[in-house]
Amino acid sequence: MNNDTRDDIIINACCPGFVQTDMSSHKGPKTIQEGAVTPVYLALLPAGTTSPKGNFLSDCTIKNWG
């Protein structure tokens, strides 16, 4: 993954958290807007970003996975 020298491709994973949607029967503590913060943050990372890169994030914070 880090062997690719193109600076315009960054791959990360994220969890929006427990969001008030039909999927959670509207029981989550986060609004849809709050749940969208981390995915939007990752989608808008500028070219050349070195971190986060190849990480799992929740609440815009890198988390350990596994």
Predicted model as a PDB file, atoms N, CA, C, CB and O in Angstrom, pLDDT in the B-factor column:
MODEL        1                                                                  
ATOM      1  N   MET A   1       0.823  -1.182   0.000  1.00 52.00           N  
ATOM      2  CA  MET A   1       0.000   0.000   0.000  1.00 52.00           C  
ATOM      3  C   MET A   1       0.870   1.251   0.000  1.00 52.00           C  
ATOM      4  CB  MET A   1      -0.938  -0.005   1.199  1.00 52.00           C  
ATOM      5  O   MET A   1       0.613   2.154  -0.796  1.00 52.00           O  
ATOM      6  N   ASN A   2       1.872   1.347   0.840  1.00 64.00           N  
ATOM      7  CA  ASN A   2       2.718   2.527   0.890  1.00 64.00           C  
ATOM      8  C   ASN A   2       3.782   2.530  -0.200  1.00 64.00           C  
ATOM      9  CB  ASN A   2       3.373   2.626   2.239  1.00 64.00           C  
ATOM     10  O   ASN A   2       4.549   3.487  -0.302  1.00 64.00           O  
ATOM     11  N   ASN A   3       3.846   1.477  -1.020  1.00 76.00           N  
ATOM     12  CA  ASN A   3       4.822   1.431  -2.094  1.00 76.00           C  
ATOM     13  C   ASN A   3       4.381   2.240  -3.300  1.00 76.00           C  
ATOM     14  CB  ASN A   3       5.076   0.004  -2.500  1.00 76.00           C  
ATOM     15  O   ASN A   3       5.199   2.522  -4.175  1.00 76.00           O  
ATOM     16  N   ASP A   4       3.116   2.622  -3.374  1.00 71.00           N  
ATOM     17  CA  ASP A   4       2.597   3.411  -4.482  1.00 71.00           C  
ATOM     18  C   ASP A   4       3.050   4.853  -4.289  1.00 71.00           C  
ATOM     19  CB  ASP A   4       1.038   3.314  -4.570  1.00 71.00           C  
ATOM     20  O   ASP A   4       2.748   5.464  -3.264  1.00 71.00           O  
ATOM     21  N   THR A   5       3.758   5.395  -5.247  1.00 73.00           N  
ATOM     22  CA  THR A   5       4.321   6.733  -5.110  1.00 73.00           C  
ATOM     23  C   THR A   5       3.354   7.852  -5.515  1.00 73.00           C  
ATOM     24  CB  THR A   5       5.568   6.833  -5.933  1.00 73.00           C  
ATOM     25  O   THR A   5       3.678   9.030  -5.367  1.00 73.00           O  
ATOM     26  N   ARG A   6       2.183   7.495  -6.020  1.00 71.00           N  
ATOM     27  CA  ARG A   6       1.226   8.548  -6.391  1.00 71.00           C  
ATOM     28  C   ARG A   6       0.690   9.205  -5.128  1.00 71.00           C  
ATOM     29  CB  ARG A   6       0.056   7.970  -7.247  1.00 71.00           C  
ATOM     30  O   ARG A   6       0.255   8.519  -4.203  1.00 71.00           O  
ATOM     31  N   ASP A   7       0.720  10.529  -5.089  1.00 60.00           N  
ATOM     32  CA  ASP A   7       0.270  11.234  -3.893  1.00 60.00           C  
ATOM     33  C   ASP A   7      -1.224  11.527  -3.902  1.00 60.00           C  
ATOM     34  CB  ASP A   7       1.029  12.521  -3.745  1.00 60.00           C  
ATOM     35  O   ASP A   7      -1.752  12.100  -2.949  1.00 60.00           O  
ATOM     36  N   ASP A   8      -1.907  11.135  -4.977  1.00 74.00           N  
ATOM     37  CA  ASP A   8      -3.332  11.428  -5.062  1.00 74.00           C  
ATOM     38  C   ASP A   8      -4.211  10.249  -4.667  1.00 74.00           C  
ATOM     39  CB  ASP A   8      -3.674  11.860  -6.454  1.00 74.00           C  
ATOM     40  O   ASP A   8      -5.432  10.329  -4.803  1.00 74.00           O  
ATOM     41  N   ILE A   9      -3.621   9.150  -4.178  1.00 84.00           N  
ATOM     42  CA  ILE A   9      -4.394   7.992  -3.741  1.00 84.00           C  
ATOM     43  C   ILE A   9      -4.081   7.719  -2.274  1.00 84.00           C  
ATOM     44  CB  ILE A   9      -4.081   6.742  -4.620  1.00 84.00           C  
ATOM     45  O   ILE A   9      -2.947   7.409  -1.908  1.00 84.00           O  
ATOM     46  N   ILE A  10      -5.101   7.840  -1.454  1.00 88.00           N  
ATOM     47  CA  ILE A  10      -4.961   7.578  -0.022  1.00 88.00           C  
ATOM     48  C   ILE A  10      -6.107   6.654   0.373  1.00 88.00           C  
ATOM     49  CB  ILE A  10      -4.973   8.917   0.827  1.00 88.00           C  
ATOM     50  O   ILE A  10      -7.270   6.951   0.101  1.00 88.00           O  
ATOM     51  N   ILE A  11      -5.782   5.537   1.014  1.00 91.00           N  
ATOM     52  CA  ILE A  11      -6.813   4.587   1.413  1.00 91.00           C  
ATOM     53  C   ILE A  11      -6.842   4.484   2.932  1.00 91.00           C  
ATOM     54  CB  ILE A  11      -6.567   3.196   0.771  1.00 91.00           C  
ATOM     55  O   ILE A  11      -5.830   4.191   3.569  1.00 91.00           O  
ATOM     56  N   ASN A  12      -8.003   4.725   3.492  1.00 96.00           N  
ATOM     57  CA  ASN A  12      -8.249   4.597   4.922  1.00 96.00           C  
ATOM     58  C   ASN A  12      -9.599   3.919   5.109  1.00 96.00           C  
ATOM     59  CB  ASN A  12      -8.211   5.988   5.637  1.00 96.00           C  
ATOM     60  O   ASN A  12     -10.352   3.749   4.150  1.00 96.00           O  
ATOM     61  N   ALA A  13      -9.898   3.541   6.318  1.00 97.00           N  
ATOM     62  CA  ALA A  13     -11.209   2.995   6.674  1.00 97.00           C  
ATOM     63  C   ALA A  13     -11.724   3.797   7.857  1.00 97.00           C  
ATOM     64  CB  ALA A  13     -11.132   1.454   7.013  1.00 97.00           C  
ATOM     65  O   ALA A  13     -10.946   4.339   8.643  1.00 97.00           O  
ATOM     66  N   CYS A  14     -13.046   3.867   7.973  1.00 97.00           N  
ATOM     67  CA  CYS A  14     -13.590   4.618   9.105  1.00 97.00           C  
ATOM     68  C   CYS A  14     -14.909   4.016   9.573  1.00 97.00           C  
ATOM     69  CB  CYS A  14     -13.789   6.092   8.727  1.00 97.00           C  
ATOM     70  O   CYS A  14     -15.577   3.270   8.856  1.00 97.00           O  
ATOM     71  N   CYS A  15     -15.248   4.366  10.790  1.00 96.00           N  
ATOM     72  CA  CYS A  15     -16.527   4.004  11.377  1.00 96.00           C  
ATOM     73  C   CYS A  15     -17.222   5.296  11.767  1.00 96.00           C  
ATOM     74  CB  CYS A  15     -16.353   3.047  12.609  1.00 96.00           C  
ATOM     75  O   CYS A  15     -16.658   6.085  12.525  1.00 96.00           O  
ATOM     76  N   PRO A  16     -18.428   5.535  11.272  1.00 96.00           N  
ATOM     77  CA  PRO A  16     -19.124   6.770  11.624  1.00 96.00           C  
ATOM     78  C   PRO A  16     -19.665   6.767  13.050  1.00 96.00           C  
ATOM     79  CB  PRO A  16     -20.251   7.006  10.664  1.00 96.00           C  
ATOM     80  O   PRO A  16     -20.063   7.808  13.572  1.00 96.00           O  
ATOM     81  N   GLY A  17     -19.678   5.603  13.667  1.00 96.00           N  
ATOM     82  CA  GLY A  17     -20.242   5.495  15.016  1.00 96.00           C  
ATOM     83  C   GLY A  17     -21.697   5.054  14.958  1.00 96.00           C  
ATOM     84  O   GLY A  17     -22.214   4.711  13.895  1.00 96.00           O  
ATOM     85  N   PHE A  18     -22.340   5.068  16.101  1.00 97.00           N  
ATOM     86  CA  PHE A  18     -23.734   4.646  16.235  1.00 97.00           C  
ATOM     87  C   PHE A  18     -24.612   5.856  15.927  1.00 97.00           C  
ATOM     88  CB  PHE A  18     -24.032   4.071  17.676  1.00 97.00           C  
ATOM     89  O   PHE A  18     -24.793   6.739  16.765  1.00 97.00           O  
ATOM     90  N   VAL A  19     -25.156   5.880  14.707  1.00 97.00           N  
ATOM     91  CA  VAL A  19     -25.848   7.058  14.173  1.00 97.00           C  
ATOM     92  C   VAL A  19     -27.359   6.826  14.152  1.00 97.00           C  
ATOM     93  CB  VAL A  19     -25.337   7.390  12.752  1.00 97.00           C  
ATOM     94  O   VAL A  19     -27.827   5.705  13.950  1.00 97.00           O  
ATOM     95  N   GLN A  20     -28.101   7.894  14.360  1.00 97.00           N  
ATOM     96  CA  GLN A  20     -29.574   7.853  14.344  1.00 97.00           C  
ATOM     97  C   GLN A  20     -30.069   7.684  12.904  1.00 97.00           C  
ATOM     98  CB  GLN A  20     -30.175   9.153  14.980  1.00 97.00           C  
ATOM     99  O   GLN A  20     -30.354   8.667  12.221  1.00 97.00           O  
ATOM    100  N   THR A  21     -30.169   6.440  12.452  1.00 96.00           N  
ATOM    101  CA  THR A  21     -30.665   6.136  11.111  1.00 96.00           C  
ATOM    102  C   THR A  21     -31.664   4.990  11.195  1.00 96.00           C  
ATOM    103  CB  THR A  21     -29.496   5.778  10.148  1.00 96.00           C  
ATOM    104  O   THR A  21     -31.878   4.416  12.263  1.00 96.00           O  
ATOM    105  N   ASP A  22     -32.265   4.670  10.073  1.00 96.00           N  
ATOM    106  CA  ASP A  22     -33.174   3.522  10.035  1.00 96.00           C  
ATOM    107  C   ASP A  22     -32.438   2.241  10.438  1.00 96.00           C  
ATOM    108  CB  ASP A  22     -33.790   3.365   8.623  1.00 96.00           C  
ATOM    109  O   ASP A  22     -33.021   1.360  11.069  1.00 96.00           O  
ATOM    110  N   MET A  23     -31.164   2.144  10.073  1.00 95.00           N  
ATOM    111  CA  MET A  23     -30.384   0.943  10.365  1.00 95.00           C  
ATOM    112  C   MET A  23     -30.247   0.710  11.870  1.00 95.00           C  
ATOM    113  CB  MET A  23     -29.003   1.046   9.726  1.00 95.00           C  
ATOM    114  O   MET A  23     -30.171  -0.434  12.317  1.00 95.00           O  
ATOM    115  N   SER A  24     -30.214   1.789  12.649  1.00 95.00           N  
ATOM    116  CA  SER A  24     -30.090   1.660  14.108  1.00 95.00           C  
ATOM    117  C   SER A  24     -31.426   1.854  14.812  1.00 95.00           C  
ATOM    118  CB  SER A  24     -29.079   2.670  14.643  1.00 95.00           C  
ATOM    119  O   SER A  24     -31.475   2.019  16.031  1.00 95.00           O  
ATOM    120  N   SER A  25     -32.508   1.834  14.043  1.00 96.00           N  
ATOM    121  CA  SER A  25     -33.850   2.126  14.587  1.00 96.00           C  
ATOM    122  C   SER A  25     -33.855   3.466  15.322  1.00 96.00           C  
ATOM    123  CB  SER A  25     -34.308   0.994  15.546  1.00 96.00           C  
ATOM    124  O   SER A  25     -34.591   3.662  16.289  1.00 96.00           O  
ATOM    125  N   HIS A  26     -33.017   4.380  14.837  1.00 95.00           N  
ATOM    126  CA  HIS A  26     -32.913   5.746  15.370  1.00 95.00           C  
ATOM    127  C   HIS A  26     -32.533   5.772  16.846  1.00 95.00           C  
ATOM    128  CB  HIS A  26     -34.226   6.480  15.175  1.00 95.00           C  
ATOM    129  O   HIS A  26     -32.957   6.659  17.587  1.00 95.00           O  
ATOM    130  N   LYS A  27     -31.731   4.792  17.270  1.00 96.00           N  
ATOM    131  CA  LYS A  27     -31.320   4.708  18.669  1.00 96.00           C  
ATOM    132  C   LYS A  27     -29.911   5.225  18.910  1.00 96.00           C  
ATOM    133  CB  LYS A  27     -31.415   3.290  19.141  1.00 96.00           C  
ATOM    134  O   LYS A  27     -29.493   5.338  20.062  1.00 96.00           O  
ATOM    135  N   GLY A  28     -29.172   5.539  17.865  1.00 96.00           N  
ATOM    136  CA  GLY A  28     -27.799   6.006  18.038  1.00 96.00           C  
ATOM    137  C   GLY A  28     -27.748   7.402  18.637  1.00 96.00           C  
ATOM    138  O   GLY A  28     -28.658   8.204  18.430  1.00 96.00           O  
ATOM    139  N   PRO A  29     -26.681   7.697  19.383  1.00 97.00           N  
ATOM    140  CA  PRO A  29     -26.554   9.016  19.986  1.00 97.00           C  
ATOM    141  C   PRO A  29     -26.098  10.102  19.005  1.00 97.00           C  
ATOM    142  CB  PRO A  29     -25.591   8.945  21.129  1.00 97.00           C  
ATOM    143  O   PRO A  29     -26.252  11.290  19.288  1.00 97.00           O  
ATOM    144  N   LYS A  30     -25.540   9.705  17.853  1.00 97.00           N  
ATOM    145  CA  LYS A  30     -25.044  10.682  16.893  1.00 97.00           C  
ATOM    146  C   LYS A  30     -26.101  11.025  15.853  1.00 97.00           C  
ATOM    147  CB  LYS A  30     -23.790  10.160  16.208  1.00 97.00           C  
ATOM    148  O   LYS A  30     -26.866  10.166  15.415  1.00 97.00           O  
ATOM    149  N   THR A  31     -26.128  12.306  15.464  1.00 97.00           N  
ATOM    150  CA  THR A  31     -26.981  12.716  14.350  1.00 97.00           C  
ATOM    151  C   THR A  31     -26.304  12.270  13.049  1.00 97.00           C  
ATOM    152  CB  THR A  31     -27.230  14.274  14.360  1.00 97.00           C  
ATOM    153  O   THR A  31     -25.134  11.887  13.051  1.00 97.00           O  
ATOM    154  N   ILE A  32     -27.037  12.323  11.961  1.00 97.00           N  
ATOM    155  CA  ILE A  32     -26.466  11.973  10.661  1.00 97.00           C  
ATOM    156  C   ILE A  32     -25.307  12.908  10.339  1.00 97.00           C  
ATOM    157  CB  ILE A  32     -27.542  12.039   9.550  1.00 97.00           C  
ATOM    158  O   ILE A  32     -24.289  12.472   9.799  1.00 97.00           O  
ATOM    159  N   GLN A  33     -25.453  14.174  10.662  1.00 98.00           N  
ATOM    160  CA  GLN A  33     -24.386  15.148  10.410  1.00 98.00           C  
ATOM    161  C   GLN A  33     -23.134  14.811  11.225  1.00 98.00           C  
ATOM    162  CB  GLN A  33     -24.870  16.575  10.745  1.00 98.00           C  
ATOM    163  O   GLN A  33     -22.019  14.909  10.712  1.00 98.00           O  
ATOM    164  N   GLU A  34     -23.306  14.423  12.467  1.00 98.00           N  
ATOM    165  CA  GLU A  34     -22.162  14.045  13.302  1.00 98.00           C  
ATOM    166  C   GLU A  34     -21.493  12.776  12.779  1.00 98.00           C  
ATOM    167  CB  GLU A  34     -22.607  13.843  14.758  1.00 98.00           C  
ATOM    168  O   GLU A  34     -20.267  12.664  12.801  1.00 98.00           O  
ATOM    169  N   GLY A  35     -22.289  11.830  12.312  1.00 97.00           N  
ATOM    170  CA  GLY A  35     -21.748  10.597  11.762  1.00 97.00           C  
ATOM    171  C   GLY A  35     -20.990  10.809  10.464  1.00 97.00           C  
ATOM    172  O   GLY A  35     -20.120  10.011  10.113  1.00 97.00           O  
ATOM    173  N   ALA A  36     -21.310  11.871   9.752  1.00 98.00           N  
ATOM    174  CA  ALA A  36     -20.668  12.159   8.468  1.00 98.00           C  
ATOM    175  C   ALA A  36     -19.321  12.854   8.614  1.00 98.00           C  
ATOM    176  CB  ALA A  36     -21.576  13.011   7.625  1.00 98.00           C  
ATOM    177  O   ALA A  36     -18.574  12.934   7.639  1.00 98.00           O  
ATOM    178  N   VAL A  37     -18.985  13.356   9.794  1.00 98.00           N  
ATOM    179  CA  VAL A  37     -17.765  14.152   9.966  1.00 98.00           C  
ATOM    180  C   VAL A  37     -16.511  13.386   9.556  1.00 98.00           C  
ATOM    181  CB  VAL A  37     -17.637  14.602  11.413  1.00 98.00           C  
ATOM    182  O   VAL A  37     -15.724  13.900   8.761  1.00 98.00           O  
ATOM    183  N   THR A  38     -16.298  12.178  10.067  1.00 98.00           N  
ATOM    184  CA  THR A  38     -15.070  11.431   9.756  1.00 98.00           C  
ATOM    185  C   THR A  38     -15.004  11.024   8.286  1.00 98.00           C  
ATOM    186  CB  THR A  38     -14.975  10.187  10.637  1.00 98.00           C  
ATOM    187  O   THR A  38     -13.955  11.212   7.670  1.00 98.00           O  
ATOM    188  N   PRO A  39     -16.072  10.474   7.684  1.00 98.00           N  
ATOM    189  CA  PRO A  39     -15.977  10.148   6.258  1.00 98.00           C  
ATOM    190  C   PRO A  39     -15.691  11.371   5.379  1.00 98.00           C  
ATOM    191  CB  PRO A  39     -17.261   9.490   5.802  1.00 98.00           C  
ATOM    192  O   PRO A  39     -14.923  11.275   4.421  1.00 98.00           O  
ATOM    193  N   VAL A  40     -16.294  12.502   5.692  1.00 98.00           N  
ATOM    194  CA  VAL A  40     -16.047  13.715   4.905  1.00 98.00           C  
ATOM    195  C   VAL A  40     -14.616  14.202   5.119  1.00 98.00           C  
ATOM    196  CB  VAL A  40     -17.055  14.829   5.283  1.00 98.00           C  
ATOM    197  O   VAL A  40     -13.950  14.609   4.167  1.00 98.00           O  
ATOM    198  N   TYR A  41     -14.147  14.162   6.348  1.00 98.00           N  
ATOM    199  CA  TYR A  41     -12.753  14.533   6.649  1.00 98.00           C  
ATOM    200  C   TYR A  41     -11.796  13.704   5.790  1.00 98.00           C  
ATOM    201  CB  TYR A  41     -12.439  14.325   8.165  1.00 98.00           C  
ATOM    202  O   TYR A  41     -10.870  14.248   5.189  1.00 98.00           O  
ATOM    203  N   LEU A  42     -12.018  12.393   5.732  1.00 97.00           N  
ATOM    204  CA  LEU A  42     -11.143  11.522   4.949  1.00 97.00           C  
ATOM    205  C   LEU A  42     -11.279  11.775   3.451  1.00 97.00           C  
ATOM    206  CB  LEU A  42     -11.450  10.065   5.254  1.00 97.00           C  
ATOM    207  O   LEU A  42     -10.289  11.729   2.721  1.00 97.00           O  
ATOM    208  N   ALA A  43     -12.490  12.039   2.996  1.00 96.00           N  
ATOM    209  CA  ALA A  43     -12.708  12.288   1.568  1.00 96.00           C  
ATOM    210  C   ALA A  43     -12.027  13.568   1.102  1.00 96.00           C  
ATOM    211  CB  ALA A  43     -14.198  12.363   1.270  1.00 96.00           C  
ATOM    212  O   ALA A  43     -11.689  13.697  -0.075  1.00 96.00           O  
ATOM    213  N   LEU A  44     -11.826  14.507   2.006  1.00 95.00           N  
ATOM    214  CA  LEU A  44     -11.267  15.804   1.630  1.00 95.00           C  
ATOM    215  C   LEU A  44      -9.790  15.969   1.990  1.00 95.00           C  
ATOM    216  CB  LEU A  44     -12.057  16.891   2.285  1.00 95.00           C  
ATOM    217  O   LEU A  44      -9.271  17.085   1.944  1.00 95.00           O  
ATOM    218  N   LEU A  45      -9.108  14.884   2.345  1.00 92.00           N  
ATOM    219  CA  LEU A  45      -7.675  14.987   2.631  1.00 92.00           C  
ATOM    220  C   LEU A  45      -6.953  15.475   1.375  1.00 92.00           C  
ATOM    221  CB  LEU A  45      -7.095  13.614   3.109  1.00 92.00           C  
ATOM    222  O   LEU A  45      -7.243  15.011   0.272  1.00 92.00           O  
ATOM    223  N   PRO A  46      -6.019  16.401   1.537  1.00 88.00           N  
ATOM    224  CA  PRO A  46      -5.321  16.925   0.358  1.00 88.00           C  
ATOM    225  C   PRO A  46      -4.302  15.941  -0.204  1.00 88.00           C  
ATOM    226  CB  PRO A  46      -4.628  18.227   0.702  1.00 88.00           C  
ATOM    227  O   PRO A  46      -3.830  15.048   0.500  1.00 88.00           O  
ATOM    228  N   ALA A  47      -3.974  16.113  -1.463  1.00 80.00           N  
ATOM    229  CA  ALA A  47      -2.931  15.304  -2.092  1.00 80.00           C  
ATOM    230  C   ALA A  47      -1.638  15.473  -1.309  1.00 80.00           C  
ATOM    231  CB  ALA A  47      -2.729  15.702  -3.586  1.00 80.00           C  
ATOM    232  O   ALA A  47      -1.335  16.564  -0.825  1.00 80.00           O  
ATOM    233  N   GLY A  48      -0.885  14.402  -1.187  1.00 81.00           N  
ATOM    234  CA  GLY A  48       0.376  14.451  -0.470  1.00 81.00           C  
ATOM    235  C   GLY A  48       0.260  14.187   1.015  1.00 81.00           C  
ATOM    236  O   GLY A  48       1.259  14.224   1.733  1.00 81.00           O  
ATOM    237  N   THR A  49      -0.952  13.919   1.485  1.00 87.00           N  
ATOM    238  CA  THR A  49      -1.145  13.629   2.904  1.00 87.00           C  
ATOM    239  C   THR A  49      -0.373  12.372   3.281  1.00 87.00           C  
ATOM    240  CB  THR A  49      -2.648  13.464   3.235  1.00 87.00           C  
ATOM    241  O   THR A  49      -0.435  11.363   2.578  1.00 87.00           O  
ATOM    242  N   THR A  50       0.349  12.433   4.383  1.00 88.00           N  
ATOM    243  CA  THR A  50       1.105  11.265   4.840  1.00 88.00           C  
ATOM    244  C   THR A  50       0.439  10.585   6.026  1.00 88.00           C  
ATOM    245  CB  THR A  50       2.522  11.669   5.212  1.00 88.00           C  
ATOM    246  O   THR A  50       0.745   9.430   6.324  1.00 88.00           O  
ATOM    247  N   SER A  51      -0.457  11.272   6.700  1.00 94.00           N  
ATOM    248  CA  SER A  51      -1.192  10.683   7.815  1.00 94.00           C  
ATOM    249  C   SER A  51      -2.520  11.419   7.955  1.00 94.00           C  
ATOM    250  CB  SER A  51      -0.366  10.753   9.145  1.00 94.00           C  
ATOM    251  O   SER A  51      -2.540  12.649   7.984  1.00 94.00           O  
ATOM    252  N   PRO A  52      -3.599  10.707   8.040  1.00 96.00           N  
ATOM    253  CA  PRO A  52      -3.714   9.262   8.073  1.00 96.00           C  
ATOM    254  C   PRO A  52      -3.559   8.666   6.676  1.00 96.00           C  
ATOM    255  CB  PRO A  52      -5.052   8.854   8.677  1.00 96.00           C  
ATOM    256  O   PRO A  52      -4.005   9.244   5.685  1.00 96.00           O  
ATOM    257  N   LYS A  53      -2.930   7.526   6.621  1.00 91.00           N  
ATOM    258  CA  LYS A  53      -2.746   6.797   5.362  1.00 91.00           C  
ATOM    259  C   LYS A  53      -2.666   5.325   5.710  1.00 91.00           C  
ATOM    260  CB  LYS A  53      -1.456   7.276   4.584  1.00 91.00           C  
ATOM    261  O   LYS A  53      -1.719   4.884   6.361  1.00 91.00           O  
ATOM    262  N   GLY A  54      -3.674   4.553   5.271  1.00 93.00           N  
ATOM    263  CA  GLY A  54      -3.727   3.132   5.576  1.00 93.00           C  
ATOM    264  C   GLY A  54      -4.173   2.854   6.999  1.00 93.00           C  
ATOM    265  O   GLY A  54      -3.790   1.845   7.592  1.00 93.00           O  
ATOM    266  N   ASN A  55      -4.985   3.753   7.549  1.00 96.00           N  
ATOM    267  CA  ASN A  55      -5.411   3.631   8.940  1.00 96.00           C  
ATOM    268  C   ASN A  55      -6.918   3.456   9.063  1.00 96.00           C  
ATOM    269  CB  ASN A  55      -4.971   4.847   9.727  1.00 96.00           C  
ATOM    270  O   ASN A  55      -7.665   3.631   8.099  1.00 96.00           O  
ATOM    271  N   PHE A  56      -7.345   3.107  10.269  1.00 97.00           N  
ATOM    272  CA  PHE A  56      -8.758   3.040  10.635  1.00 97.00           C  
ATOM    273  C   PHE A  56      -9.029   4.223  11.553  1.00 97.00           C  
ATOM    274  CB  PHE A  56      -9.127   1.665  11.330  1.00 97.00           C  
ATOM    275  O   PHE A  56      -8.305   4.436  12.525  1.00 97.00           O  
ATOM    276  N   LEU A  57     -10.073   4.995  11.249  1.00 98.00           N  
ATOM    277  CA  LEU A  57     -10.397   6.176  12.041  1.00 98.00           C  
ATOM    278  C   LEU A  57     -11.818   6.130  12.559  1.00 98.00           C  
ATOM    279  CB  LEU A  57     -10.190   7.431  11.225  1.00 98.00           C  
ATOM    280  O   LEU A  57     -12.712   5.571  11.922  1.00 98.00           O  
ATOM    281  N   SER A  58     -12.011   6.716  13.707  1.00 97.00           N  
ATOM    282  CA  SER A  58     -13.321   6.952  14.303  1.00 97.00           C  
ATOM    283  C   SER A  58     -13.226   8.289  15.003  1.00 97.00           C  
ATOM    284  CB  SER A  58     -13.749   5.795  15.297  1.00 97.00           C  
ATOM    285  O   SER A  58     -12.234   8.556  15.681  1.00 97.00           O  
ATOM    286  N   ASP A  59     -14.221   9.127  14.862  1.00 97.00           N  
ATOM    287  CA  ASP A  59     -14.201  10.472  15.435  1.00 97.00           C  
ATOM    288  C   ASP A  59     -12.935  11.230  15.013  1.00 97.00           C  
ATOM    289  CB  ASP A  59     -14.290  10.399  16.971  1.00 97.00           C  
ATOM    290  O   ASP A  59     -12.327  11.933  15.819  1.00 97.00           O  
ATOM    291  N   CYS A  60     -12.549  11.078  13.745  1.00 97.00           N  
ATOM    292  CA  CYS A  60     -11.376  11.745  13.148  1.00 97.00           C  
ATOM    293  C   CYS A  60     -10.079  11.425  13.877  1.00 97.00           C  
ATOM    294  CB  CYS A  60     -11.583  13.246  13.136  1.00 97.00           C  
ATOM    295  O   CYS A  60      -9.131  12.209  13.835  1.00 97.00           O  
ATOM    296  N   THR A  61     -10.034  10.282  14.541  1.00 97.00           N  
ATOM    297  CA  THR A  61      -8.869   9.865  15.303  1.00 97.00           C  
ATOM    298  C   THR A  61      -8.448   8.465  14.837  1.00 97.00           C  
ATOM    299  CB  THR A  61      -9.169   9.882  16.835  1.00 97.00           C  
ATOM    300  O   THR A  61      -9.289   7.583  14.659  1.00 97.00           O  
ATOM    301  N   ILE A  62      -7.143   8.274  14.643  1.00 98.00           N  
ATOM    302  CA  ILE A  62      -6.636   6.960  14.265  1.00 98.00           C  
ATOM    303  C   ILE A  62      -6.818   6.001  15.434  1.00 98.00           C  
ATOM    304  CB  ILE A  62      -5.141   7.037  13.841  1.00 98.00           C  
ATOM    305  O   ILE A  62      -6.431   6.295  16.564  1.00 98.00           O  
ATOM    306  N   LYS A  63      -7.418   4.843  15.140  1.00 97.00           N  
ATOM    307  CA  LYS A  63      -7.673   3.826  16.152  1.00 97.00           C  
ATOM    308  C   LYS A  63      -6.914   2.551  15.803  1.00 97.00           C  
ATOM    309  CB  LYS A  63      -9.187   3.541  16.275  1.00 97.00           C  
ATOM    310  O   LYS A  63      -6.614   2.305  14.635  1.00 97.00           O  
ATOM    311  N   ASN A  64      -6.606   1.750  16.802  1.00 94.00           N  
ATOM    312  CA  ASN A  64      -6.019   0.432  16.567  1.00 94.00           C  
ATOM    313  C   ASN A  64      -7.102  -0.503  16.052  1.00 94.00           C  
ATOM    314  CB  ASN A  64      -5.367  -0.137  17.864  1.00 94.00           C  
ATOM    315  O   ASN A  64      -8.229  -0.489  16.548  1.00 94.00           O  
ATOM    316  N   TRP A  65      -6.764  -1.306  15.065  1.00 83.00           N  
ATOM    317  CA  TRP A  65      -7.723  -2.244  14.487  1.00 83.00           C  
ATOM    318  C   TRP A  65      -7.223  -3.651  14.734  1.00 83.00           C  
ATOM    319  CB  TRP A  65      -7.930  -1.984  12.965  1.00 83.00           C  
ATOM    320  O   TRP A  65      -6.132  -4.025  14.304  1.00 83.00           O  
ATOM    321  N   GLY A  66      -8.037  -4.426  15.432  1.00 72.00           N  
ATOM    322  CA  GLY A  66      -7.699  -5.821  15.625  1.00 72.00           C  
ATOM    323  C   GLY A  66      -6.915  -6.127  16.784  1.00 72.00           C  
ATOM    324  O   GLY A  66      -6.587  -7.291  17.017  1.00 72.00           O  
TER     325      GLY A  66                                                      
ENDMDL                                                                          
END                                                                             
